[in-house]
Amino acid sequence: MTGDKIALENEPPNGGEPLLIEMMGSGKRTAVSEPITVMRERCIANLARLPRRFHQMNRAVTYPVRYSKRLKALLEKVRRRVRRSALK
């Protein structure tokens, strides 16, 4: 793992792997609950994939996070709309 990319839901992962899984929708469970042992093993495996410098919670290390081009464009569109409405 070299960093995370935050993207819109319908954007392709481009080599990345989605980290979030839908578990609830409209107030109802949409996925089967996993045993705690399965969750624990996945957590251990994912932590092992991180570079060593990110293994300690008390260290001041910045994990790189970037935003997709489409998400950045959407943010700019919202900012322009907010600026225009503030001028009225």
Secondary structure, 3 states (H helix, E strand, C coil): CCCEEECCCCCCCCCCCCCCCCCEECCEECCCCCCHHHHHHHHHHHHHHCCHHHCCCCCCCCCCEEECHHHHHHHHHHHHHHHHHHHC
